[in-house]
Amino acid sequence: MHIGEKIKEELKKQGKNPRWLSEKIPCERTNAYKILKREDLDTSLLMRISVALHHNFFKDLSEEYDFLKEEGKK
């Protein structure tokens, strides 16, 4: 899972943008754009983003893990 893409999708779904995110987590606006390009993130940063967007990205990661684990059993 490309976590930056997942965050970008959730921002779009909620009608928010990276500037809004930068104010909520808080960070520089340029860093918010960089976050959306990253494949992985530090857990503390992901927690702040999850809280800001009211979306559990850890659950998304866990579901992908479960899916890949089951695929590996086949």
C-alpha angles and dihedrals in degrees: 000000000000099000094195090057090048091053090046090053092050092049090052092046090054094044093245132127139212092265090059089049092050090056093049103047089029117239141121114292091240089056091054089057090048090052090059090057096051124101093206138021140198110267094238091054091046089051092054090049092047091052093046093051096035088232126123104226089172088065090052090053091047092051091051090050091052091049094049091045091054092045089054091056093059 
